[in-house]
Amino acid sequence: MSRHEPRARSGSNRTSLYDEITGKILAELEAGRLPWVQPWGTAAAKAPLTMPKNAATGRGYSGVNVLILWGAVVQHGFPCQSWLTFRQALSLGGHVRRGEHGTTVVYADRFIPDDEKRRASETGEDAQPIPFLKRFAVFNASQCEGLPDDLAVVAPPPEPGLIEPRVEALIKASGIDFRIGGDRAFYVPAADYVQVPPPQVFFEPINWHRTALHECSHASGAPHRLNRDLSGSFGSKKYAFEELVAEISAAFCCAALGIVPTVRHADYIGSWAEVLREDNRAIVRAASQASKAADFLLGLLPADDQSVSVASRDDVDEMTAAV
């Protein structure tokens, strides 16, 4: 999250900023989206059909900023078209929610340097202004807390009936900061929150549950929960091992709750295979930690909703100790 508005940039930096903006638009086109056509009505877009505006000043954004902000609304599933800088949120008595990331927009203007003013004065010619771009970060109002009631945004709940009641009860009982929105599923250890796209954007909504439980399984490893090693960076063996734990835990939870997804996660199969080939004990250790993660999550359910333990922990722990 950016807390400061960067200063104006010039020269090669200004050129790179144009390249950066163009790259974003090209990425939209390559993904089959036309960023200047409002894609409302899709499951991922929840904001009203309107132009983006600054929530503090009421001014509308223009030019390429409209395309950038429309793209952010669709990408992240934001429910409104109102935006604020970090400082504007503070000035209104609110704040940007921890762990949120801003969207970079640009401000274009012209200025006349002092040297140019002196040159024009000496020669009698007109002073030539120099164009500049300044980048700064804005946050959707739904990324903020504590704003005045007329600015506060509550994300619309998922369509009724798409989330199994026991999974919904488990998430609520876990106390995990669980956010629904965007187009990616992930857990952020540093900020201790989970985000999962809404179930209606999945080809088959039943598969949402496996993804949600996968991310909750990651969250179970936080220091104040089961205290697993979550320090692995993307692509590392530690990262692959933790992904394996979360995937097996999600499978255990789904089985215990009688949920039958139609697909399995396959994103990390290659890295999982590498881990298992290099360490024949890895699957036993991963299954043991997955059982503990699943039992931790399932144990949070109200008594009427609890299922049997997903594994005989004594047996698994004995196997782990033996190797």
C-alpha positions as CSV (number, residue, x, y, z in Angstrom):
1,M,0.0,0.0,0.0
2,S,1.4,3.3,-1.0
3,R,1.2,6.0,1.7
4,H,2.9,8.7,-0.2
5,E,2.2,10.4,-3.5
6,P,5.4,10.3,-5.6
7,R,6.8,13.5,-7.0
8,A,6.6,14.5,-10.6
9,R,8.9,12.6,-12.9
10,S,10.5,13.7,-16.1
11,G,12.7,12.6,-18.9
12,S,13.2,8.8,-19.2
13,N,10.9,8.2,-16.2
14,R,8.1,10.0,-17.9
15,T,8.6,7.8,-21.0
16,S,8.6,4.7,-18.8
17,L,5.3,5.8,-17.3
18,Y,3.7,6.0,-20.7
19,D,5.1,2.6,-21.5
20,E,3.6,1.3,-18.2
21,I,0.2,2.6,-19.0
22,T,0.3,1.3,-22.6
23,G,1.4,-2.1,-21.2
24,K,-1.7,-2.2,-19.0
25,I,-4.0,-1.5,-21.8
26,L,-2.2,-4.1,-24.1
27,A,-2.6,-6.7,-21.3
28,E,-6.4,-6.0,-21.2
29,L,-6.6,-6.4,-25.0
30,E,-4.5,-9.6,-25.0
31,A,-6.9,-11.0,-22.3
32,G,-9.8,-10.4,-24.7
33,R,-11.2,-7.3,-23.0
34,L,-11.8,-3.9,-24.4
35,P,-11.0,-1.5,-21.6
36,W,-13.0,1.3,-23.1
37,V,-16.2,-0.9,-23.2
38,Q,-17.7,-1.1,-19.8
39,P,-18.1,-4.9,-19.1
40,W,-20.9,-4.5,-16.6
41,G,-23.3,-7.4,-16.1
42,T,-20.5,-9.9,-15.8
43,A,-20.2,-11.9,-12.5
44,A,-16.9,-10.2,-11.7
45,A,-18.2,-6.6,-12.0
46,K,-20.3,-5.3,-9.2
47,A,-20.0,-1.6,-9.6
48,P,-22.8,0.5,-11.0
49,L,-22.7,1.7,-14.6
50,T,-21.1,5.1,-14.1
51,M,-17.9,7.1,-14.5
52,P,-15.3,6.9,-11.7
53,K,-15.0,9.8,-9.4
54,N,-13.0,11.0,-6.4
55,A,-15.0,10.4,-3.3
56,A,-13.4,13.4,-1.4
57,T,-13.8,16.1,-4.1
58,G,-16.6,14.7,-6.2
59,R,-14.6,15.3,-9.3
60,G,-14.8,12.8,-12.1
61,Y,-11.6,11.1,-13.5
62,S,-10.9,11.6,-17.2
63,G,-8.8,10.3,-20.0
64,V,-6.7,7.2,-19.5
65,N,-7.5,7.2,-15.8
66,V,-11.1,6.2,-16.6
67,L,-9.8,3.1,-18.4
68,I,-7.3,2.3,-15.6
69,L,-10.0,2.5,-12.9
70,W,-12.6,0.6,-14.9
71,G,-10.0,-2.1,-15.3
72,A,-9.3,-2.2,-11.6
73,V,-13.1,-2.4,-10.8
74,V,-13.4,-5.5,-13.0
75,Q,-10.1,-7.1,-12.0
76,H,-10.8,-6.8,-8.2
77,G,-14.6,-7.0,-8.2
78,F,-14.9,-3.6,-6.5
79,P,-18.6,-2.7,-5.8
80,C,-18.3,1.1,-6.5
81,Q,-16.7,3.7,-8.7
82,S,-15.5,6.0,-5.9
83,W,-11.8,6.4,-5.2
84,L,-9.6,8.1,-2.6
85,T,-5.9,8.7,-2.0
86,F,-4.5,7.4,1.3
87,R,-4.4,10.9,2.7
88,Q,-7.9,11.7,1.6
89,A,-9.2,8.7,3.5
90,L,-7.5,9.9,6.6
91,S,-8.8,13.4,6.2
92,L,-12.3,12.1,6.1
93,G,-11.9,10.2,9.4
94,G,-11.3,6.8,7.8
95,H,-8.3,4.8,6.7
96,V,-7.3,2.3,4.0
97,R,-7.7,-1.2,5.3
98,R,-4.5,-3.0,6.1
99,G,-3.1,-5.1,3.3
100,E,-4.9,-3.3,0.5
101,H,-3.0,-2.2,-2.6
102,G,-3.7,1.0,-4.5
103,T,-4.3,1.5,-8.2
104,T,-1.9,3.8,-9.9
105,V,-3.4,6.7,-11.8
106,V,-1.7,9.7,-13.4
107,Y,-2.0,13.5,-13.4
108,A,-1.0,15.4,-16.5
109,D,-0.2,19.1,-16.6
110,R,2.3,21.6,-17.9
111,F,4.7,24.0,-16.1
112,I,7.2,26.7,-17.1
113,P,10.6,26.3,-15.5
114,D,12.3,29.4,-14.2
115,D,15.1,29.1,-16.8
116,E,12.5,29.1,-19.6
117,K,10.8,32.2,-18.1
118,R,14.1,34.1,-18.0
119,R,14.9,33.0,-21.6
120,A,11.5,34.2,-22.8
121,S,11.9,37.5,-21.0
122,E,15.3,38.1,-22.5
123,T,14.3,37.1,-26.1
124,G,10.7,38.4,-26.1
125,E,9.5,35.0,-27.2
126,D,6.7,33.1,-25.6
127,A,7.6,30.8,-22.8
128,Q,7.3,27.2,-23.7
129,P,5.6,25.0,-21.1
130,I,6.9,21.5,-20.4
131,P,4.3,18.7,-20.1
132,F,4.7,16.3,-17.2
133,L,3.0,13.3,-15.7
134,K,2.8,12.5,-12.0
135,R,1.7,9.1,-10.8
136,F,-0.1,8.5,-7.5
137,A,-2.1,5.7,-5.9
138,V,-5.8,5.7,-5.2
139,F,-8.0,3.2,-3.3
140,N,-11.5,2.2,-4.0
141,A,-13.9,3.3,-1.2
142,S,-14.6,-0.4,-0.5
143,Q,-10.9,-0.8,0.4
144,C,-11.4,1.7,3.3
145,E,-12.9,1.6,6.7
146,G,-14.3,4.3,9.0
147,L,-15.5,6.6,6.2
148,P,-18.6,8.7,6.7
149,D,-21.8,6.8,6.2
150,D,-22.6,8.4,2.8
151,L,-19.2,7.3,1.5
152,A,-18.9,3.9,3.2
153,V,-19.3,0.9,0.9
154,V,-20.4,-2.5,1.9
155,A,-19.6,-5.2,-0.7
156,P,-22.7,-7.0,-1.9
157,P,-22.9,-10.6,-0.5
158,P,-22.6,-13.6,-2.8
159,E,-25.7,-14.8,-4.4
160,P,-27.8,-16.8,-2.0
161,G,-27.4,-20.5,-2.1
162,L,-24.0,-20.6,-3.6
163,I,-22.0,-21.2,-0.4
164,E,-22.7,-24.3,1.6
165,P,-24.0,-23.3,5.1
166,R,-21.4,-25.4,7.0
167,V,-18.5,-23.8,5.0
168,E,-20.0,-20.4,5.7
169,A,-20.3,-21.2,9.4
170,L,-16.7,-22.6,9.5
171,I,-15.3,-19.4,7.9
172,K,-17.2,-17.2,10.3
173,A,-16.2,-19.3,13.3
174,S,-12.5,-19.3,12.3
175,G,-12.2,-15.5,12.9
176,I,-10.0,-15.4,9.7
177,D,-10.3,-12.1,7.9
178,F,-12.0,-13.6,4.8
179,R,-12.7,-11.3,1.9
180,I,-14.7,-12.2,-1.2
181,G,-13.8,-10.4,-4.4
182,G,-11.2,-9.9,-7.1
183,D,-10.1,-12.5,-9.7
184,R,-7.4,-14.3,-7.6
185,A,-7.4,-16.5,-4.5
186,F,-4.6,-16.0,-2.0
187,Y,-3.6,-15.7,1.6
188,V,-1.4,-12.8,2.8
189,P,0.6,-14.0,5.9
190,A,1.9,-10.5,6.7
191,A,-1.6,-9.0,7.0
192,D,-3.3,-12.3,7.9
193,Y,-6.2,-12.2,5.5
194,V,-7.7,-14.5,2.8
195,Q,-9.2,-13.3,-0.4
196,V,-11.2,-15.5,-2.8
197,P,-13.2,-14.6,-5.9
198,P,-17.0,-14.8,-5.5
199,P,-18.5,-18.2,-6.2
200,Q,-20.6,-17.0,-9.1
201,V,-17.4,-16.4,-11.2
202,F,-16.4,-20.1,-11.0
203,F,-17.5,-22.2,-13.9
204,E,-19.1,-24.4,-11.3
205,P,-19.8,-22.7,-8.0
206,I,-19.3,-25.9,-6.0
207,N,-15.6,-25.6,-6.8
208,W,-15.5,-22.3,-4.8
209,H,-15.5,-24.3,-1.6
210,R,-12.3,-26.2,-2.3
211,T,-10.5,-22.9,-3.1
212,A,-11.9,-21.2,0.0
213,L,-10.9,-24.1,2.3
214,H,-7.5,-24.2,0.6
215,E,-6.8,-20.6,1.5
216,C,-8.2,-21.0,5.0
217,S,-5.8,-23.9,5.4
218,H,-2.9,-21.6,4.6
219,A,-4.3,-19.2,7.2
220,S,-4.4,-22.0,9.8
221,G,-0.6,-22.0,9.7
222,A,-0.3,-18.4,11.1
223,P,1.9,-18.1,14.2
224,H,-1.1,-17.5,16.5
225,R,-2.8,-20.6,15.1
226,L,-0.8,-23.8,14.1
227,N,2.4,-21.9,13.6
228,R,3.7,-23.6,10.4
229,D,6.6,-22.3,8.4
230,L,5.0,-20.0,5.8
231,S,8.3,-18.2,4.9
232,G,8.7,-19.9,1.5
233,S,8.9,-17.6,-1.5
234,F,7.0,-18.3,-4.7
235,G,8.7,-21.2,-6.6
236,S,10.7,-22.4,-3.6
237,K,10.5,-25.9,-2.2
238,K,9.0,-24.5,1.1
239,Y,6.3,-22.8,-0.9
240,A,5.5,-26.0,-2.8
241,F,5.4,-28.0,0.4
242,E,2.9,-25.5,2.0
243,E,0.8,-25.6,-1.1
244,L,0.7,-29.3,-0.9
245,V,-0.4,-29.1,2.8
246,A,-3.2,-26.6,2.0
247,E,-4.4,-28.7,-1.0
248,I,-4.6,-31.9,1.0
249,S,-6.2,-30.1,3.9
250,A,-8.9,-28.7,1.6
251,A,-9.5,-32.2,0.2
252,F,-9.9,-33.5,3.8
253,C,-12.3,-30.7,4.7
254,C,-14.4,-31.2,1.6
255,A,-14.6,-34.9,2.3
256,A,-15.5,-34.4,5.9
257,L,-18.3,-31.9,4.9
258,G,-19.6,-34.0,2.1
259,I,-18.6,-31.5,-0.6
260,V,-17.6,-33.0,-3.9
261,P,-15.8,-30.5,-6.2
262,T,-15.7,-31.4,-9.8
263,V,-12.0,-30.3,-10.3
264,R,-8.8,-30.5,-8.4
265,H,-6.2,-27.7,-8.3
266,A,-3.4,-28.5,-10.7
267,D,-1.3,-25.3,-10.7
268,Y,1.5,-26.8,-8.6
269,I,1.5,-30.4,-9.7
270,G,5.0,-30.1,-11.2
271,S,6.5,-28.5,-8.0
272,W,4.7,-31.0,-5.8
273,A,6.2,-33.9,-7.8
274,E,9.7,-32.4,-7.5
275,V,9.3,-32.2,-3.7
276,L,8.1,-35.8,-3.4
277,R,10.9,-37.1,-5.7
278,E,13.6,-35.4,-3.6
279,D,12.1,-36.5,-0.2
280,N,10.2,-39.7,0.2
281,R,9.1,-38.5,3.7
282,A,7.5,-35.3,2.4
283,I,4.0,-36.8,1.6
284,V,3.8,-38.2,5.1
285,R,4.8,-34.9,6.7
286,A,2.5,-33.0,4.4
287,A,-0.5,-35.3,5.1
288,S,0.2,-35.0,8.9
289,Q,0.2,-31.2,8.8
290,A,-2.8,-31.2,6.5
291,S,-4.8,-33.4,9.0
292,K,-3.9,-31.0,11.8
293,A,-5.0,-28.0,9.6
294,A,-8.3,-29.7,8.6
295,D,-9.0,-30.7,12.2
296,F,-8.3,-27.2,13.4
297,L,-10.7,-25.7,10.9
298,L,-13.4,-28.3,11.3
299,G,-13.1,-28.1,15.1
300,L,-14.2,-24.5,14.9
301,L,-17.7,-25.5,13.7
302,P,-20.6,-25.3,16.1
303,A,-21.2,-28.6,17.7
304,D,-24.3,-29.4,15.6
305,D,-22.2,-29.0,12.4
306,Q,-19.0,-30.8,13.4
307,S,-18.0,-33.9,11.5
308,V,-15.6,-36.6,12.6
309,S,-11.9,-35.9,12.6
310,V,-10.4,-36.2,9.2
311,A,-7.7,-38.6,10.3
312,S,-6.4,-40.6,13.3
313,R,-3.9,-38.1,14.5
314,D,-2.1,-40.6,16.7
315,D,-1.4,-42.8,13.7
316,V,-0.2,-39.9,11.5
317,D,2.0,-38.5,14.3
318,E,3.5,-41.9,15.0
319,M,4.3,-42.3,11.3
320,T,5.9,-38.8,11.2
321,A,8.0,-39.5,14.3
322,A,9.1,-42.8,12.8
323,V,10.6,-41.1,9.7
